[in-house]
Amino acid sequence: MNEITIFKNERFGEVRTATSESGEPLFAAVDVARALGYANTRDAISKHCKGVVKRDGVARTTNQHGKTTNQVLEMSFINESDVIRLIMRSKLPDAELFQDWVCEDVLPSIRKHGAYMMPDTIMQMFQNPDALIQLLSTLKNEQEQNALLRAQSEAMQPKAEYFDTVLRSSKLIATNVIAAELGISARKLNSFLCGSGIQYKQGDLYFLYSDIRGKGLEGYKTFTRTDPDTGETKTAKHMYWTEKGAFFIINLYQGTTYKLLN
């Protein structure tokens, strides 16, 4: 981690910040919790923060005579996600203002290469040519990487739109069609789906388990038939698969991870 830098705000006081070895902005957990009005800061950090890291920091203490001293001790630091968690659970009326300060002032001042771009830091950069060269080199690499990512994203966009359109299609597909694509029989595929906890058989029909239903995987067609003995017309609903369902089944059978969303 880099050196600790203190951000000051008239409303919220001081918040100590740093950056990790990877350049991630970090905040002194107790400073954030205190600024957000938590009475028990240690309890709030324990309950709401998931990425607490330890590092040496400086704590200021003032005695009864008004003398202030600095003491080096181990402190807990949290990342941006944990700061947001504390903000969301804070009962402080000004919590939103704290969020604005962090997002609009603090974070923009912390670069992922570890530089804190306040006037004194800028002056230090110009006094140390090597540090300035390193900073500019890092910025150049980041810009090149961002340009590459944008180009890749633009190239993938048409494919993503086509893929999304296919999965949203209302076309229904029979199990034997999916089985043929996998090179197996419909009986084997149905047995696999039953064994995987996707569907169950009741009589001659298959149904999805309750935790799988309603996720856009299946559709139904109603068929009628005439009983040859009684002449009575009977109906039955048969389950089919949507394009999304077929995609899910193929990935499941092939052992590919596919996150099933509503």
Secondary structure, 3 states (H helix, E strand, C coil): CCCCEEEEECCCEEEEEEECCCCCEEEEHHHHHHHCCCCCHHHHHHHHCCCCEEEEEEEEEECCCCCEEEEEEEEEEECHHHHHHHHHHCCCCCHHHHHHHHHHHHHHHECCCCCECCHHHHHHHHHCHHHHHHHHHHHHHHHHHHHHHHHHHHHHHHHHHHHHHHHCCCCCECHHHHHHHHCCCHHHHHHHHHHCCCEEEECCEEEECCCCCCCCCEEEEEEEEECCCCCCEEEEEEEEECHHHHHHHHHHHCCCCCCCCC
